[in-house]
Amino acid sequence: MQKKYYYWLDFMRFTAAFIVVVAHARHLIWAKYSDLTSSDQNIFNGFIYAVTKLGNEAVIVFFVLSGFLVGGSAIKRLNDSDFKTYEYLIDRSTRILIPLIPAVLFTSLIQLIIGAEISWFQYLGHMLSIQGVMIPVMRENEALWSLSYEVWFYVLPFAIALLFSKNNALLGVIVTVSFFCVFSILNHVYLFIWFIGALAFLVKKWHKPDWRIMLFAGFIILYGILGRQVGRGSDSISFGFWQELVPTLELSRIIFSLGIALLIQQIAFVEPSNKVINRIEEMGSSLASFSFTLYLIHLPILNLISFYLGEPYNSISIQSCVTLVLSIVACLVLSYLMYLLFEKHTDKVRKFVKVKLIKAVD
């Protein structure tokens, strides 16, 4: 069965990864807004700082997309009795591990260069995606906090399939209990967000965009961002009583994810209408191909740059802007090279593993 293609979602995935990179780059290369020189504390620079403060929102986009593309389709296959347990396990394992293993090793190399503490037990924990559960996330690659969520999201459909299988029900019980133990520690709000993405896949979809719905989705997204940014407070700006008028941080995350899920439903079936727009959409697919690797290794690269840079810039100048841009470019280039070495070959490795498994079963 041919996999259905969803327009613009690859573009959204790369954009989310790029926003995370920019947010971390600005945080490490430039000083906090409150530490800037007084002449640099102005409306224009304040806007730049606000825009480059959306890293968590970008991660939520990843979770909603994962729920839509993986969770929703898995639930549908479970309902249709078309869920192939070990094929799903191989698909998800290769998707995660092929880029993750070199990313963790790359992080260890950066740790060695900058003289940071190295823990092989911690590396093993990241391979098993128990960071934030049983071990702390590596300081030089704190972006990996979200990967434990992503992996355990994937575990849930696998556990359900095992529970209702004839021969693996006991294993299903063990995996299910493990899942709930993990989410007794991890933030369960992100699990709700993943389910919101899955529901967006399962409920009615519009094959033509309704601009009223898209505007409503945009309003919800902006309201969720406002709630997160105002609700979390700021070292530089006092929001005063405005903080009492916005939802809590967790509710703001859910509101934002609802807007993203609604937007995904609107744009996923909007076929490009001309050659220019089609080229833009295709470019998004090309960029998204290495977005996972970009997410996995950008922070070690930025931490290495920050280590040699020393103190972050406390003024917005040509030099500080060029350094920021070049740091982002370095992340893109090195991530693409890493992608060519490892993640690009995921499909080949996946097919090889499946063939070997079929032979072993036979």
Secondary structure in CASP SS format (residue, H / E / C, confidence):
PFRMAT SS
TARGET T0000
AUTHOR 0000-0000-0000
METHOD secondary structure of the structure
MODEL  1
M C 1.00
Q C 1.00
K C 1.00
K C 1.00
Y C 1.00
Y C 1.00
Y C 1.00
W C 1.00
L H 1.00
D H 1.00
F H 1.00
M H 1.00
R H 1.00
F H 1.00
T H 1.00
A H 1.00
A H 1.00
F H 1.00
I H 1.00
V H 1.00
V H 1.00
V H 1.00
A H 1.00
H H 1.00
A H 1.00
R H 1.00
H H 1.00
L H 1.00
I H 1.00
W E 1.00
A C 1.00
K C 1.00
Y H 1.00
S H 1.00
D H 1.00
L C 1.00
T C 1.00
S H 1.00
S H 1.00
D H 1.00
Q C 1.00
N C 1.00
I H 1.00
F H 1.00
N H 1.00
G H 1.00
F H 1.00
I H 1.00
Y H 1.00
A H 1.00
V H 1.00
T C 1.00
K C 1.00
L C 1.00
G H 1.00
N H 1.00
E H 1.00
A H 1.00
V H 1.00
I H 1.00
V H 1.00
F H 1.00
F H 1.00
V H 1.00
L H 1.00
S H 1.00
G H 1.00
F H 1.00
L H 1.00
V H 1.00
G H 1.00
G H 1.00
S H 1.00
A H 1.00
I H 1.00
K H 1.00
R H 1.00
L H 1.00
N H 1.00
D C 1.00
S C 1.00
D C 1.00
F C 1.00
K C 1.00
T H 1.00
Y H 1.00
E H 1.00
Y H 1.00
L H 1.00
I H 1.00
D H 1.00
R H 1.00
S H 1.00
T H 1.00
R H 1.00
I H 1.00
L H 1.00
I H 1.00
P H 1.00
L H 1.00
I H 1.00
P H 1.00
A H 1.00
V H 1.00
L H 1.00
F H 1.00
T H 1.00
S H 1.00
L H 1.00
I H 1.00
Q H 1.00
L H 1.00
I H 1.00
I H 1.00
G C 1.00
A C 1.00
E C 1.00
I C 1.00
S C 1.00
W H 1.00
F H 1.00
Q H 1.00
Y H 1.00
L H 1.00
G H 1.00
H H 1.00
M H 1.00
L C 1.00
S C 1.00
I C 1.00
Q E 1.00
G C 1.00
V C 1.00
M C 1.00
I E 1.00
P C 1.00
V C 1.00
M C 1.00
R H 1.00
E H 1.00
N H 1.00
E H 1.00
A H 1.00
L H 1.00
W H 1.00
S H 1.00
L H 1.00
S H 1.00
Y H 1.00
E H 1.00
V H 1.00
W H 1.00
F H 1.00
Y H 1.00
V H 1.00
L H 1.00
P H 1.00
F H 1.00
A H 1.00
I H 1.00
A H 1.00
L H 1.00
L H 1.00
F C 1.00
S C 1.00
K C 1.00
N C 1.00
N C 1.00
A H 1.00
L H 1.00
L H 1.00
G H 1.00
V H 1.00
I H 1.00
V H 1.00
T H 1.00
V H 1.00
S H 1.00
F H 1.00
F H 1.00
C H 1.00
V H 1.00
F C 1.00
S C 1.00
I C 1.00
L C 1.00
N C 1.00
H H 1.00
V H 1.00
Y H 1.00
L H 1.00
F H 1.00
I H 1.00
W H 1.00
F H 1.00
I H 1.00
G H 1.00
A H 1.00
L H 1.00
A H 1.00
F H 1.00
L H 1.00
V C 1.00
K C 1.00
K C 1.00
W C 1.00
H C 1.00
K C 1.00
P C 1.00
D C 1.00
W H 1.00
R H 1.00
I H 1.00
M H 1.00
L H 1.00
F H 1.00
A H 1.00
G H 1.00
F H 1.00
I H 1.00
I H 1.00
L H 1.00
Y H 1.00
G H 1.00
I H 1.00
L H 1.00
G H 1.00
R H 1.00
Q H 1.00
V H 1.00
G H 1.00
R C 1.00
G C 1.00
S C 1.00
D C 1.00
S C 1.00
I C 1.00
S C 1.00
F C 1.00
G H 1.00
F H 1.00
W H 1.00
Q H 1.00
E H 1.00
L H 1.00
V C 1.00
P C 1.00
T C 1.00
L H 1.00
E H 1.00
L H 1.00
S H 1.00
R H 1.00
I H 1.00
I H 1.00
F H 1.00
S H 1.00
L H 1.00
G H 1.00
I H 1.00
A H 1.00
L H 1.00
L H 1.00
I H 1.00
Q H 1.00
Q H 1.00
I H 1.00
A C 1.00
F C 1.00
V C 1.00
E C 1.00
P C 1.00
S C 1.00
N C 1.00
K H 1.00
V H 1.00
I H 1.00
N H 1.00
R H 1.00
I H 1.00
E H 1.00
E H 1.00
M H 1.00
G H 1.00
S H 1.00
S H 1.00
L H 1.00
A H 1.00
S C 1.00
F C 1.00
S H 1.00
F H 1.00
T H 1.00
L H 1.00
Y H 1.00
L H 1.00
I H 1.00
H H 1.00
L H 1.00
P H 1.00
I H 1.00
L H 1.00
N H 1.00
L H 1.00
I H 1.00
S H 1.00
F H 1.00
Y H 1.00
L H 1.00
G C 1.00
E C 1.00
P C 1.00
Y E 1.00
N C 1.00
S C 1.00
I C 1.00
S C 1.00
I H 1.00
Q H 1.00
S H 1.00
C H 1.00
V H 1.00
T H 1.00
L H 1.00
V H 1.00
L H 1.00
S H 1.00
I H 1.00
V H 1.00
A H 1.00
C H 1.00
L H 1.00
V H 1.00
L H 1.00
S H 1.00
Y H 1.00
L H 1.00
M H 1.00
Y H 1.00
L H 1.00
L H 1.00
F C 1.00
E H 1.00
K H 1.00
H H 1.00
T H 1.00
D H 1.00
K H 1.00
V H 1.00
R H 1.00
K H 1.00
F H 1.00
V H 1.00
K H 1.00
V H 1.00
K H 1.00
L H 1.00
I H 1.00
K H 1.00
A H 1.00
V H 1.00
D C 1.00
END
